[in-house]
Amino acid sequence: MDDASLVDWVFFERSRAELGPGFIRILGYFREDGEKSVAAIEQAMRDQDTVALVIPAHTLKGESRQFGAEPLAEIAEKIETVARSCIETHRFPDELIPDVVALRKMFARTITLFDQATNPLLTRAAPAAFGRKVANQEFGRI
């Protein structure tokens, strides 16, 4: 999946406008909560604990949609939905392994894109070297 399709930037900017000055703080919560949710999902898969998949997937789904990260929300929703179904049938959702593996990479890339969109220091081009090149280096030399 390419970067352009990871975030609905129109929705992202609308959320930014609606949340106003609190936007960066709330985005920070998404970063922290999202990291915890991804880690909890990974741990639940390692532990083969189907019940433990549901809440972090549900949390990640909702928070991702708040910022226009629909592909991330879709993977989280799939994990949540399949896990809920597997709880009913008393089986472990092995079929989610590829989705859980893809989840961390997609979350990290989405956070990077959010950082680039909100941090002006990341969007500026870095200078080639410190300071200015002095063109007249012979001035004052004997």
N, C-alpha and C positions, 0 to 999 in steps of 0.2 A: 504494500500500500504506500502510495507516495504522500509526501508531507502535505500537499495541497488538499488532500481529502481527509486528513486527520481532524481538522477543526473547521467548523462552520464560522468563518470570521465575521459574518454579518451578525449572527447570534451572539458571538463573543463580544463584539463591540456594543451591542444592545445591552448585554448584561453589564458591561463596564459602565455604560451611561446610567443604567438604572441603579446600580449599587453605589455609584458616586465615589466619594473618598474612601469608603470601606472596601472597595473592590480589591485592592492589593492585599489587604489583610485577609479577606475571605479566600482569595486565590492561594495565599500561604497556608490556610487551613486545608484547602484541597490538596496541596502538595503533601502535607503531613498526614492527613487522613488517608489519602490515596496510597501513599507508601505503606502505611499500616495495613490497609485493606489488601493490597497486592501480597504483602508478606504473609498475612493471615490465610489468604487463599492458597498460596504456595505451601504453607505449613499444613493446611487441611488436606491437601492432595498427598503430601508425604505421609501424613498420619492415616490416610484413607478414612477421613472423618467427614462424611457427606454433610451432616448437619452443620458443621463449622464452615462450610462453603457459603451458606445462604446469606448471612448477615453482612459479611464484608463485600460480597458481590452486589448485594442490594444497595449498600452504602455507596460503593464506587459507581454504580449505575446512575444513581440520582445526582451525585456531585458532578459527574462527567457531563451530564446533560445540562446542568446549570451553566456550564461554560462553553457549550457548543462542541464538546468532544464526543460526537455521536458514535464513531467507530469503537471507541473505548467503552462507551456505555453499552453498545450492542454486545460486545464480548462479555462484559460483566452480566448483562441480562441473560445471555445464553447460559452462563455458568450458574446463575441463580435459578433459572427455570429448570434446567436439567437436574440440578441438585435437589430441588423441591420434588420433582417427579421421582427421582431415585429414592428419596426418603420414603415415599409412599410405597414403592415396590421393594424396599429393603435391599438395595444393591448399591455398589459404589460406581460412580460415573467415570470409568476409565477413559471413555471417549472424549473427556474434557482435557486430557493431558496436553494436546497441541494448543488448545486455547489458553490454558494456564501458562504455558511456556511463552506464547506470543504476548500475553498480557503485560509482563514486565517491560519488554522492549517498547511496546506501544505506549505504555504509561510514561516511560522515560522520554521518549521522543515527543510526546504531547507536552510534557512539562518544559522541555527545551524550547518548543515553539511558543509556548506561553511566555517564557522568560524573554525570548527575542522580541515578542510583541509588547512587553511591558517594561523592559529595562533598556533605556536609551544607550547605556554603555555597551550593550551587546550588539546594537545595531550600527554603531559607528565603525567606520573603517579604521583600522589601527595604522598609525604612521609607520613608515618603513624604518625610521630610526628616530632617536630622541633628538629634539631640537631642529634647527634649520641648518641647511648646508650653506656654508659661507662661500660665496662665489669669488670674492676678491681676497685671496689668501696671501697675495704678494704685497698688499698695502703695508707700508711702514717697515718693510724689510730692506736691509742694506745688501 
